[in-house]
Structures are given as C-alpha cells and as structure tokens.
C-alpha cells in the first residue's frame, strides 16, 4: 500500500484536497518532522543517561597523549608504561586505566594514557591533571626521556660544495652549482 494513500485515507478532515490524495510533498514534510522529533528525543535521552552515569560513578575519564623522541632506547620506551602507572597510582584522586604506545607519529613516538579523576568540581579535576602532568614531566627528566617537538631539518649546501653540517655535497649538486656560477649575470631592462 502506498504511504501517501495511507496517510490521505486515514487523515483528519482538511488533509484531503478536493478528494485527491494528500500531495507527496506534504507527506514528506510530515514524515521528516516526525523523524526529527524522534531524533531529538533520542539525543536528549542518551545525553541524560551519560550525565546520570557520571553522577553515579563520581569519576571523569582523562585521555592524555605524550610524544617522545625517536632516538629513545628500547628499554626506556618499554619502561614508560610502568612509569606512568606508578605516577598516577601515587595520586590519591586519580585511578589509572591504561597507557599504550599508540603509533609512530611524524616527529614522535606517541603514547596514549587514560585515567579517571574523582569528580567533585572542574577545579579539582584540573588540579589532578596538573599534578599528573608535573609528575610525568619530572620523572621523564630524571630518566632522561625527551619529549618530542615537531621539527624539520634543513640542510643548506654552501657554494664551495659543503653542506651546513660540514659534509661534501653530492656530485650532482656540485656540477649544477658550477654551471650556475659559469653563467653570465642576466641584465635587467628597464
């Protein structure tokens, strides 16, 4: 059975236009409006459920990403997970969840750390996050683990064929530099 005919056959008075079935565009608008109302209702219910769960548990989950330099040793890299577990375990208002070597970044080896904070207020949450960050930083300095920073290396080849690092330039570059030096200077017309 056609949806439009079903709506028009069982519609209240005024929905039929001179005996014709309800136009398709009106049926579409009514269906879209009902779908929109249902989606808003589901969104409100799910948001309320999340707030209730957070209120019942009294905790808030924190996810922290840390990047370390590529020149780290394997032993230090392997030790990071247990170090972070120990640091977060010492903080009374925090509960450790997990720490994993997540992926190889462009300029860093990235770890993802997750922990829970006992939620009383936003200020207490930030105080715990501050304490965790400082403790991780202090421990990494003690263990000589360097945080990564995005950087790009630029090697400049000097006219005498050496690079800025003191190495000789490849033969192709030297020959192209000689050909540039041998060309006469271009005159400007003006």
C-alpha positions in Angstrom: 0.0 0.0 0.0 1.2 3.5 -0.8 2.3 5.6 2.2 0.7 8.8 0.7 -2.6 7.0 0.1 -2.5 5.5 3.6 -2.0 9.0 5.1 -4.7 10.5 3.0 -7.2 7.7 3.6 -6.8 7.9 7.4 -6.2 11.6 7.7 -8.3 14.0 9.7 -10.7 16.4 8.0 -8.9 19.0 6.0 -6.0 16.8 4.8 -7.8 15.8 1.6 -7.7 18.3 -1.1 -10.9 18.1 -3.1 -11.0 14.3 -2.9 -7.4 13.9 -4.2 -4.9 12.0 -2.1 -2.5 14.0 0.1 0.2 15.5 -2.0 3.6 13.8 -1.8 5.5 16.9 -0.6 3.2 17.3 2.4 3.6 13.6 3.3 7.4 14.1 3.1 7.3 17.1 5.4 5.2 15.3 7.9 7.5 12.3 7.9 10.6 14.4 8.2 9.2 16.3 11.1 8.3 13.1 12.9 11.8 11.7 12.3 13.4 14.9 13.6 11.3 14.8 16.7 12.3 11.2 17.3 16.0 12.0 16.9 15.8 14.9 19.3 14.1 12.7 21.8 16.7 10.0 21.5 19.5 12.6 21.8 18.0 14.0 24.9 17.6 10.6 26.5 21.2 9.5 25.7 22.7 12.8 27.0 20.7 12.4 30.2 22.0 8.8 30.6 25.6 10.0 30.2 25.1 12.6 32.9 23.5 10.1 35.2 26.4 7.6 34.8 28.9 10.3 35.5 27.0 11.4 38.6 26.7 7.8 39.8 30.3 6.9 39.4 31.7 10.2 40.5 34.6 9.9 38.1 35.7 11.6 34.9 37.9 10.0 32.3 41.0 11.8 31.1 42.9 10.9 28.0 46.5 12.2 27.6 48.8 11.9 24.6 52.5 12.1 25.1 55.1 12.1 22.3 58.8 11.1 22.9 61.7 11.5 20.5 62.6 8.8 18.1 66.2 8.5 19.4 65.0 6.8 22.6 66.3 3.4 23.6 64.0 0.4 23.5 64.5 -0.1 27.3 63.3 3.4 28.1 60.4 3.1 25.6 59.3 -0.1 27.3 59.6 1.5 30.8 57.2 4.4 30.0 54.0 2.4 30.6 55.0 1.2 34.1 56.4 4.6 35.0 53.1 6.3 34.1 51.1 3.6 36.0 53.3 4.2 39.1 53.0 8.0 38.9 49.2 8.0 38.5 48.9 5.3 41.2 50.5 7.7 43.7 47.9 10.5 43.2 45.0 9.9 45.6 42.3 11.4 43.4 43.3 9.6 40.2 42.8 5.9 39.2 45.0 4.5 36.4 43.2 2.9 33.4 45.8 2.3 30.7 48.9 3.5 28.9 49.9 2.3 25.4 52.4 3.0 22.7 49.8 4.2 20.2 51.6 5.0 17.0 54.6 6.3 15.1 54.0 10.0 14.6 55.7 12.3 12.1 58.2 13.5 14.7 57.4 11.4 17.8 56.6 8.1 19.2 53.1 8.7 20.7 51.7 7.2 23.9 48.0 7.4 24.9 47.4 7.4 28.6 43.9 7.2 30.2 43.0 7.6 33.8 40.0 8.5 35.9 39.7 11.5 38.2 37.3 11.6 41.2 34.9 14.3 40.1 33.8 16.9 42.6 34.4 20.0 40.6 36.2 21.2 37.5 38.8 22.8 39.7 39.6 19.5 41.4 39.7 17.8 38.0 42.2 20.4 36.7 44.3 20.2 39.9 44.7 16.4 39.4 45.5 16.8 35.8 48.1 19.4 36.7 49.7 17.1 39.3 49.8 14.2 36.8 51.4 16.3 34.1 54.1 17.7 36.5 54.9 14.3 37.9 55.3 12.8 34.4 57.5 15.7 33.4 59.7 15.4 36.5 60.1 11.6 36.1 60.9 11.9 32.4 63.6 14.5 33.2 65.0 12.1 35.9 65.0 9.2 33.5 66.4 11.3 30.6 63.4 10.7 28.4 63.0 13.6 26.0 59.6 14.9 24.9 59.3 15.3 21.1 58.8 18.6 19.4 57.9 19.0 15.8 60.9 19.9 13.8 62.2 19.9 10.3 65.9 19.7 9.4 67.1 21.9 6.6 70.5 21.1 5.0 71.9 24.0 3.1 74.6 23.4 0.5 77.2 26.2 0.5 78.8 27.4 -2.7 82.1 25.6 -2.0 80.3 22.3 -2.2 80.0 21.7 1.6 76.7 21.4 3.4 75.8 23.3 6.6 76.7 20.1 8.5 80.2 20.1 7.1 79.7 17.2 4.6 80.5 17.3 1.0 77.6 17.9 -1.3 76.6 15.1 -3.8 78.3 15.3 -7.2 75.1 16.2 -9.0 74.7 19.3 -6.8 78.3 20.3 -7.2 78.1 20.1 -11.0 74.8 22.1 -11.1 76.4 24.7 -8.8 79.4 25.0 -11.2 77.1 25.5 -14.2 75.2 28.3 -12.3 78.5 30.0 -11.4 79.7 29.9 -15.1 76.6 31.6 -16.5 76.8 35.3 -17.1 74.7 37.6 -15.0 71.4 38.5 -16.6 70.9 42.2 -17.4 67.7 43.9 -16.4 66.0 46.0 -19.0 64.2 48.9 -17.6 
